[in-house]
Amino acid sequence: MTPAIAPAGGKASSIPMMGGTPEPTIFDLSVAGRRCGTLRDTGIEIIDPASQLPPEYLRDAPLELAEVSERDLVGHYTRLTHRQFSVDLGFYPLGSCTMKYNPKLADQVAAIPGIANVHPLAPVSLIQGWLEICCTLEDYLTEITGMAAATLAPAAGAQGELTGLLIMEAYHRSKGNSKTKVLIPDSAHGTNPASVTLAGYRAVTVPSNSRGLVDVEALAGFVDEEVAGIMLTNPNTVGLFEAEIAEIAALIHSVDGLLYYDGATLNAIVGVARPGDMGFDIVHSNLHKTFATPHGGGGPGSGPVAVAAHLAKFLPGPYPVRTENGFDVAYPEASIGRVHSFFGNAVVYARALAFMKALGGDGLAMMSRLAVLNANYLKAKIAPYYPAAYETTCMHEFVVTVAKIKKDSGVRALDIAKALLDEGFHAPTVYFPLIVEEALMIEPTETESRQTLDAFAESLIEIAMRTEDSDAAASMHDAPSKTPASRVDEARAARHLVTSVDARN
Amino acid sequence: MSGFTPHTQAEITSMLEFLSLSSLDELYDSIPQALLLSRSLNLPEGRSEVEVIEEFEDLAARNSPVSKELLCFAGGGAYDHDLYAATKALGSRSEFVTAYTPYQPEVAQGVLQALFEYQTMVSRLSGLAITNASLYDGSSALVEAINLACARTKRSRVIISEGVNPSWREVAATFSSGPGHQLELAHLDSSGCTIWPANTSEVAAFVVAYPNFLGLIEEISAARQLASAAGALLIVAYDPIATSLLKSPGALGADVAVAEGQPLGIPLSFGGPYLGLFSTTLELVRYLPGRLVGETLDTRGNRAYVTTLRAREQDIRREKASSNVCTNQTLMAIWAAIQLSWLGTSGYREIGLKCLSGRAYLTDSLKRRGVGEVRLGRGSFREFPLTIEKSPSQVVEDMASRGFLAGVALEGRLAISNFDSSLLIAVTEKRTKSQIDSFVDALVEVLK
């Protein structure tokens, strides 16, 4: 008999995190006169600032920073890392965030001096390698999305959305269309309506039907000559494929509207189906989701935008191009303008390209298939206790509702999320999408093993069973207890606003 | 790259069996046949990681990084400062690198506390009480500052100095079209100071750079007085290294201070990822874009951190939000905080003194040798324009072949009025006396 295979890192993969005692701030560790090291000797005599700068602008006293030894600095930040969950530590099934493992090869690529230490304003003769990286990645992205051209400049998905919407606006202006609104399903990410407003359009919310999909008949009622376009993610945020996308596209195109694809869910369909083939005109990709670049605790991301051929002339500049004599930088003829100080989050997209080259076309297609397999497997495993909000086969993520658990026991989605932290797992996304009551949105990604999925399912089920006991259920409002901090008082933070050490009373 | 996904064939088969499916393709039955890609992606086959790394080494070999073989005197918004080993080592720890946004504060105290400390440091640099958890880069911080000012004043007219980085001005123009902000350019005079317009009615904000794109100090108090008289906000784009010697923007009356944080220990990285610094007054906190970390307590009564005033943000306010920012540059913010803590009070000041002294050594030397026209205006920190007779971009090319990235040519989209045919030159604490001497020698030769 073969021994049972253990899930990676044991059941509670966050247990190495040390709880209990808060870490003092770096300022609390400061002792006047300490320092980490000396600066280089330039051989140049230090001059009096007043001889060079207007005296009325000179600081009266040195700016105070922490004064610590390097040993204390390293101790402090290392202890902070012990108070932080991460993908490298354990399972992170945060729906709509695609927290897959980030292969280490990209770290090595990012550290190559010819990648890391290049000045962005160096003449093009000195940045040929970088421009080739840009053009090659654009080729990968246009092939994957079924588009004609791409810009890598947007620094994150939200900036990609706004860039795409400004391209939409430029298109309508060029055709003399007078458009005022952009349609958005009620299941959309919050960035979508916020971006629409910033692009100068009015966001109009379109209700989903009982199957969690855009209701094409209802949508028809919203479509008129003032519709500039629609923003969709497909699969949508409840993890379902909008099968009637061709009909939706025809409807929007009938009023010369454009279809915007929010790439937040691209991980489901790489090498399986392409937004361009579905009728989308503008697509952003989140490289920090689908293409495995690390998310850095909240950023950097990278949100390239790919467009259909008729929109290429509106892309932002500067724009890397291939020429007969190597690579150059140009501005598209009707460019919406610049969207980033330089070329976007370049090292992030170099990482993404390294990942894509490592996987190759077939590997990328397998990546999506296994992401969908993992999601469906986990969904089925927990279904007896956590009913899916929508029954059909899901894509790379799914939404369950704990409305019944809440009704029976008073335990909310938030409590279940916190209880999971005590089991060593990161929590799923909670209370999103807004159209599902007491939602847990779960995205396991393709990089988790079956053993990890089984362990997670077991913990979730055990938590659900605990809610059936009223004492145990009551204690769940106090979870978590094994984590570096116990439940954090969010209301107090807003009421007594302290956002820097200097604001403490 | 096998190994990225852990599934064995046997596991795939049994997981499919568990789902009563016979193939992976059946997972996609909800996609209409006509929409399925009927072929493989037209992309190269996957390769081993060592081959991919070698491929990137080959690509990198066709770039010229700044190094001893290409001494960097270029700035223009991206500066070649020293990066300390501890910054790199700690900033590369995978708990920081591979975490997500701190949505579950109980397991995200590391990132949250690091951001809280970062906010403290940047508030000291900027002299303003409230600092957010970062924006994409300097230009995006400027865009958000303009949006804030227009939302606060319910006006749309913005006067922006030509001394603000031209690329940032372009970005501001791009993102002003949607909300309908009217950006008006106030040109620089020949000493590099902004000529503000006489008519300042209905102005939402004045935007001035400190030091400006040319590296020169302008009269911030003049802009402050204009803003106060017009009922407008003052937005100051500052340099977070210059504040080591100069008064903070807040001390000079800025309502919003924005900066590019790259000089605080972030590699040149071909322009990104960088770090947008954004600070404002407590009074304006409800208009703050992006995430904000606050201090609070956990149920045990221990100090803890959490993102706060979340009701401002896009995921709650949706179409009514004044900013769509979600992902930011947290990791770069942590790098900057580590670098600033490595420097400490005295190291930070020394960097400023070394930049200033190096710049003065170079400009004295250029003047002595009669190289071009050194233009220092009312004072320069570590960067200045050199007006020359030859084409600046040609000079950059010629100097590159001699081992110098000589500066940024103020041409085309980077042109500044009254500074035609000029090269923008920067000196950081990395440049030694002998390097500056050889730079001047090479420049003399090239300009001959």
Interface residues (C-beta under 8 A of the other chain):
Chain A: S14 M17 T21 P22 E23 T25 I26 F27 R34 R35 C36 G37 L39 R40 D41 T42 G43 I44 E45 I46 I47 P49 S51 Q52 L53 P54 Y57 L58 R59 D60 P62 L63 E64 L65 A66 E67 V68 E70 L73 V74 H76 Y77 T78 L80 T81 H82 R83 Q84 F85 S86 V87 D88 L89 Y92 L94 C97 M99 Y101 N102 P103 L105 D107 Q108 V109 I112 P113 G114 I115 A116 N117 V118 H119 P120 L121 A122 P123 S125 L126 I127 Q128 G129 W130 E132 I133 Y140 E143 I144 A155 A156 G157 A158 Q159 E161 L162 L165 L166 E169 H189 G190 T191 P193 A194 S195 V196 T197 L198 A199 G200 Y201 R202 A203 L240 F241 A243 I245 A246 I269 V270 G271 V272 A273 R274 D277 M278 H288 P294 H295 G296 G297 G298 G299 P300 G301 P316 I336 G337 R338 V339 H340 S341 F342 F343 G344 N345 A346 V347 V348 A350 A354 M356 K357 A358 L359 G360 G361 D362 G363 L364 A365 M366 M367 R369 L370 V372 L373 N376 Y377 A380 T392 T393 A417 K418 L421 H426 A427 T429 F432 E446 T447 E448 S449 R450 D478 P480 T483 P484 A485 S486 R487 V488 D489 E490 R492 A493 A494 H496 L497 V498 T499 S500 V501 D502 A503 R504
Chain B: M1 F4 T5 P6 H7 E11 I12 M15 L16 F18 L19 L24 L27 Y28 D29 S30 I31 P32 A34 L35 L36 L37 S40 L41 N42 L43 P44 E45 G46 R47 S48 E49 V52 I53 E55 F56 E57 D58 L59 A60 A61 R62 N63 S64 P65 V66 S67 L70 C72 A74 G76 G77 A78 D80 D82 Y84 A86 A89 L90 S92 R93 S94 E95 F96 V97 T98 A99 Y100 T101 P102 Y103 Q104 P105 E106 V107 A108 Q109 G110 V111 Q113 A114 L115 F116 E117 Q119 T120 M121 S123 R124 L125 A129 I130 T131 A133 S134 Y136 D137 G138 S139 S140 N147 N165 S167 W168 E170 V171 A173 T174 F175 S177 G178 P179 G180 I217 I220 T243 S244 L245 L246 K247 S248 L252 E260 P267 L268 S269 F270 G271 G272 P273 Y274 L282 V285 R291 L292 V293 G294 E295 T296 L297 D298 T299 R300 N302 R303 A304 Y305 V306 T308 L309 R310 E313 Q314 D315 I316 R317 R318 E319 K320 A321 S323 N324 V325 C326 T327 N328 Q329 T330 L331 M332 I334 A337 I338 L340 S341 W342 L343 G344 T345 S346 G347 Y348 R349 E350 I351 G352 L353 K354 L356 S357 G358 R359 A360 Y361 R378 G379 S380 F381 S393 V396 E397 A400 L405 V408 E429 K430 R431 T432 K433 S434 I436
